């Protein structure tokens, strides 16, 4: 708590909380709350992913493409 106390006094913390949030900040908070993903800079999210050994950032949607052809399946010939 010492680093926090060194930066924030009671009056400064009260002023900070009284400022409120902008619409863009509220939208970001709502999106992170809805998706369950962490809110913060990319470096912060990457550090969380590393410490938790889990992917937290958004990935491309949809089903992954089949990159390897199954040699056991033959091609159909309709001629």
C-alpha positions as a Markdown table, in Angstrom:
| # | Residue | x | y | z |
|---|---|---|---|---|
| 1 | Unk | 0.0 | 0.0 | 0.0 |
| 2 | Unk | 2.9 | 2.4 | 0.5 |
| 3 | Unk | 3.4 | 3.1 | -3.3 |
| 4 | Unk | -0.3 | 3.8 | -3.5 |
| 5 | Unk | -0.3 | 6.1 | -0.5 |
| 6 | Unk | 2.8 | 7.9 | -1.8 |
| 7 | Unk | 0.9 | 8.9 | -5.0 |
| 8 | Unk | -2.7 | 9.4 | -3.7 |
| 9 | Unk | -3.9 | 11.5 | -0.8 |
| 10 | Unk | -7.5 | 11.3 | 0.4 |
| 11 | Unk | -8.3 | 14.7 | -1.3 |
| 12 | Unk | -6.7 | 13.7 | -4.6 |
| 13 | Unk | -8.4 | 10.3 | -4.6 |
| 14 | Unk | -11.8 | 12.0 | -3.9 |
| 15 | Unk | -11.2 | 14.5 | -6.7 |
| 16 | Unk | -10.2 | 11.7 | -9.1 |
| 17 | Unk | -13.4 | 9.7 | -8.3 |
| 18 | Unk | -15.5 | 12.9 | -8.7 |
| 19 | Unk | -14.3 | 13.5 | -12.2 |
| 20 | Unk | -16.3 | 10.6 | -13.6 |
| 21 | Unk | -15.7 | 8.8 | -16.9 |
| 22 | Unk | -16.1 | 9.9 | -20.5 |
| 23 | Unk | -18.5 | 8.1 | -22.8 |
| 24 | Unk | -15.6 | 6.3 | -24.5 |
| 25 | Unk | -14.2 | 5.1 | -21.2 |
| 26 | Unk | -17.7 | 3.8 | -20.2 |
| 27 | Unk | -18.1 | 2.0 | -23.5 |
| 28 | Unk | -14.7 | 0.3 | -23.0 |
| 29 | Unk | -15.7 | -0.7 | -19.4 |
| 30 | Unk | -19.0 | -2.1 | -20.7 |
| 31 | Unk | -17.4 | -4.0 | -23.5 |
| 32 | Unk | -14.8 | -5.6 | -21.2 |
| 33 | Unk | -17.5 | -6.4 | -18.7 |
| 34 | Unk | -19.7 | -8.0 | -21.4 |
| 35 | Unk | -16.9 | -10.1 | -22.9 |
| 36 | Unk | -15.1 | -10.9 | -19.7 |
| 37 | Unk | -11.8 | -9.7 | -21.1 |
| 38 | Unk | -9.3 | -7.5 | -19.2 |
| 39 | Unk | -9.4 | -3.8 | -19.8 |
| 40 | Unk | -6.0 | -2.1 | -20.2 |
| 41 | Unk | -3.1 | -1.5 | -22.5 |
| 42 | Unk | -1.8 | -4.3 | -24.7 |
| 43 | Unk | 1.3 | -4.7 | -22.5 |
| 44 | Unk | -0.9 | -5.2 | -19.4 |
| 45 | Unk | -3.0 | -7.9 | -21.2 |
| 46 | Unk | 0.2 | -9.6 | -22.4 |
| 47 | Unk | 1.6 | -9.6 | -18.9 |
| 48 | Unk | -1.6 | -11.1 | -17.5 |
| 49 | Unk | -1.6 | -13.8 | -20.3 |
| 50 | Unk | 2.0 | -14.7 | -19.4 |
| 51 | Unk | 1.4 | -14.9 | -15.7 |
| 52 | Unk | -1.8 | -16.9 | -16.0 |
| 53 | Unk | -0.6 | -19.0 | -19.0 |
| 54 | Unk | -3.9 | -18.4 | -20.7 |
| 55 | Unk | -5.0 | -16.4 | -23.8 |
| 56 | Unk | -7.1 | -13.4 | -22.8 |
| 57 | Unk | -6.9 | -11.1 | -25.8 |
| 58 | Unk | -9.5 | -11.3 | -28.6 |
| 59 | Unk | -8.9 | -13.8 | -31.3 |
| 60 | Unk | -10.2 | -14.0 | -34.8 |
| 61 | Unk | -13.7 | -15.4 | -34.8 |
| 62 | Unk | -15.0 | -18.4 | -36.6 |
| 63 | Unk | -13.8 | -22.0 | -37.0 |
| 64 | Unk | -10.1 | -22.5 | -37.8 |
| 65 | Unk | -9.4 | -23.5 | -41.3 |
| 66 | Unk | -8.4 | -27.1 | -42.1 |
| 67 | Unk | -4.7 | -26.7 | -43.1 |
| 68 | Unk | -3.9 | -30.4 | -43.4 |
| 69 | Unk | -5.6 | -32.6 | -46.0 |
| 70 | Unk | -6.6 | -36.0 | -44.7 |
| 71 | Unk | -4.9 | -38.5 | -47.0 |
| 72 | Unk | -7.4 | -41.2 | -45.9 |
| 73 | Unk | -10.3 | -39.4 | -47.7 |
| 74 | Unk | -10.5 | -39.9 | -51.4 |
| 75 | Unk | -11.7 | -37.3 | -53.9 |
| 76 | Unk | -15.1 | -37.8 | -55.5 |
| 77 | Unk | -15.3 | -38.0 | -59.2 |
| 78 | Unk | -18.7 | -37.4 | -60.7 |
| 79 | Unk | -17.9 | -38.0 | -64.4 |
